[in-house]
Amino acid sequence: MADPHRAARTVRATPGEVYAAMVDPELLLRWLPPTGMSGRLEHFDPRPGGSYRLVLTYDGSATGTGKSSSDSDVVEARFVELVPGARVVHAVDFVSDDEAFAGTMTMVWEIVPVAEGTRVEISAHDVPRGISAADHQTGMTASLDGLARLLEGP
């Protein structure tokens, strides 16, 4: 089994503000889609055992190819654990006919108070073999940068 993919960033915001941005669907769509993508939630039920379906679509300038169609990634996810101000765990499945994206990936978002604000640490376990560590790092880092932009302001 491959090592987890990881990314982290310190955000100048409280742990409560970070957590709220992870469980509020409107806020989530403002920061989670990586650079070159937009997002749409088809449903969103933020509670342990709740689920969501997220459609990420590449914009015209993006060079990526989608996992679900030529220009989109569709994920069906479940909330495994929600600890306000501390941790969010998702079980994520890509909707794809490509076996390289099969399997359930577990995404763990740790929210850690630090002197400068909050350190957000992501670890992705059981990542499908079709997602390279480098591409995943780029995407997770872009999402963390978006979270910082949202919460820290201009």
C-alpha positions as CSV (number, residue, x, y, z in Angstrom):
1,M,0.0,0.0,0.0
2,A,1.3,3.4,-1.0
3,D,2.0,6.1,1.6
4,P,-0.8,8.6,2.1
5,H,-0.7,11.8,0.0
6,R,-0.4,14.8,2.3
7,A,-0.6,18.6,2.2
8,A,-0.8,21.3,4.9
9,R,-1.1,25.0,5.3
10,T,-1.5,27.5,8.2
11,V,-4.5,29.8,7.8
12,R,-5.0,33.0,9.7
13,A,-8.4,32.0,11.0
14,T,-9.8,30.2,14.1
15,P,-10.4,26.5,14.1
16,G,-14.1,27.2,14.2
17,E,-14.0,29.3,11.1
18,V,-12.0,26.6,9.3
19,Y,-14.4,23.9,10.3
20,A,-17.4,26.1,9.3
21,A,-15.9,26.5,5.8
22,M,-15.7,22.7,5.5
23,V,-19.3,22.0,6.4
24,D,-21.1,24.9,4.8
25,P,-21.9,24.0,1.2
26,E,-21.8,27.6,-0.1
27,L,-18.4,28.3,1.5
28,L,-17.1,24.9,0.5
29,L,-17.7,25.6,-3.2
30,R,-15.9,28.9,-2.9
31,W,-12.6,27.3,-1.9
32,L,-12.4,23.5,-2.5
33,P,-12.3,23.3,-6.3
34,P,-8.7,23.3,-7.4
35,T,-7.3,26.0,-9.8
36,G,-8.9,25.6,-13.2
37,M,-12.0,24.0,-11.9
38,S,-15.5,25.0,-10.7
39,G,-17.7,22.9,-8.5
40,R,-21.4,22.1,-8.0
41,L,-23.0,20.1,-5.2
42,E,-25.9,17.9,-6.2
43,H,-26.7,17.2,-2.5
44,F,-24.9,17.8,0.8
45,D,-25.7,16.4,4.2
46,P,-22.9,17.3,6.7
47,R,-23.4,14.8,9.5
48,P,-21.7,11.5,10.4
49,G,-23.1,9.1,7.9
50,G,-24.4,11.9,5.7
51,S,-23.2,12.2,2.1
52,Y,-22.6,14.5,-0.8
53,R,-22.2,14.4,-4.5
54,L,-19.7,16.9,-6.0
55,V,-19.2,17.7,-9.7
56,L,-15.9,19.4,-10.5
57,T,-15.7,20.8,-14.0
58,Y,-12.5,21.9,-15.7
59,D,-12.6,25.4,-17.2
60,G,-11.5,26.0,-20.7
61,S,-7.9,26.9,-19.7
62,A,-7.3,23.8,-17.6
63,T,-5.1,21.1,-19.1
64,G,-6.4,18.1,-17.1
65,T,-8.7,15.4,-18.2
66,G,-11.7,14.4,-16.2
67,K,-12.1,11.1,-14.3
68,S,-15.8,10.9,-14.9
69,S,-16.1,12.6,-18.4
70,S,-13.7,14.5,-20.6
71,D,-14.0,17.6,-18.6
72,S,-15.3,16.6,-15.1
73,D,-14.7,14.7,-12.0
74,V,-17.7,13.4,-10.0
75,V,-17.3,12.3,-6.5
76,E,-19.7,10.6,-4.2
77,A,-18.6,10.9,-0.6
78,R,-19.7,10.1,2.9
79,F,-18.9,12.0,6.1
80,V,-17.2,9.4,8.3
81,E,-16.3,11.7,11.2
82,L,-17.1,15.3,12.0
83,V,-15.5,16.8,15.1
84,P,-16.3,20.6,15.2
85,G,-13.2,22.7,15.1
86,A,-10.9,19.6,15.0
87,R,-11.4,17.0,12.2
88,V,-13.4,16.1,9.1
89,V,-13.1,12.7,7.5
90,H,-14.6,11.8,4.2
91,A,-14.8,8.4,2.3
92,V,-14.6,9.4,-1.4
93,D,-15.5,7.4,-4.5
94,F,-14.9,8.7,-8.0
95,V,-17.7,8.0,-10.5
96,S,-15.6,6.6,-13.3
97,D,-15.6,3.7,-15.8
98,D,-11.8,3.7,-15.6
99,E,-10.5,1.1,-13.1
100,A,-7.5,3.4,-12.3
101,F,-9.9,5.5,-10.3
102,A,-11.8,2.7,-8.5
103,G,-11.9,2.2,-4.8
104,T,-12.7,4.3,-1.8
105,M,-10.2,7.0,-0.8
106,T,-10.3,8.3,2.8
107,M,-9.6,12.0,3.1
108,V,-8.7,13.2,6.7
109,W,-8.7,16.9,7.3
110,E,-7.1,17.8,10.7
111,I,-7.7,21.3,12.1
112,V,-5.0,22.2,14.6
113,P,-4.8,25.5,16.5
114,V,-1.4,27.2,16.3
115,A,-0.1,30.6,17.3
116,E,-0.5,32.0,13.8
117,G,-4.1,30.7,13.4
118,T,-5.0,27.2,12.4
119,R,-2.9,24.5,10.6
120,V,-5.0,22.5,8.2
121,E,-3.4,19.1,7.5
122,I,-4.8,16.8,4.8
123,S,-3.9,13.1,4.4
124,A,-5.4,11.0,1.7
125,H,-5.4,7.2,2.2
126,D,-6.0,4.4,-0.3
127,V,-5.7,6.9,-3.2
128,P,-6.7,5.3,-6.5
129,R,-3.7,4.4,-8.6
130,G,-4.8,6.8,-11.4
131,I,-4.1,9.8,-9.2
132,S,-0.4,10.6,-9.1
133,A,1.1,11.9,-5.8
134,A,2.3,15.0,-7.7
135,D,-1.0,15.8,-9.2
136,H,-2.8,15.2,-5.9
137,Q,-0.4,17.4,-4.0
138,T,-1.0,20.2,-6.6
139,G,-4.8,19.9,-6.2
140,M,-4.8,19.7,-2.4
141,T,-2.4,22.6,-2.1
142,A,-4.6,24.7,-4.5
143,S,-7.7,23.8,-2.3
144,L,-5.8,24.9,0.9
145,D,-4.7,28.1,-0.9
146,G,-8.4,28.7,-1.7
147,L,-9.4,28.1,1.9
148,A,-6.8,30.7,3.0
149,R,-8.0,33.3,0.4
150,L,-11.6,32.8,1.6
151,L,-10.9,33.1,5.3
152,E,-8.0,35.6,5.3
153,G,-9.5,38.0,2.8
154,P,-7.6,40.1,0.4
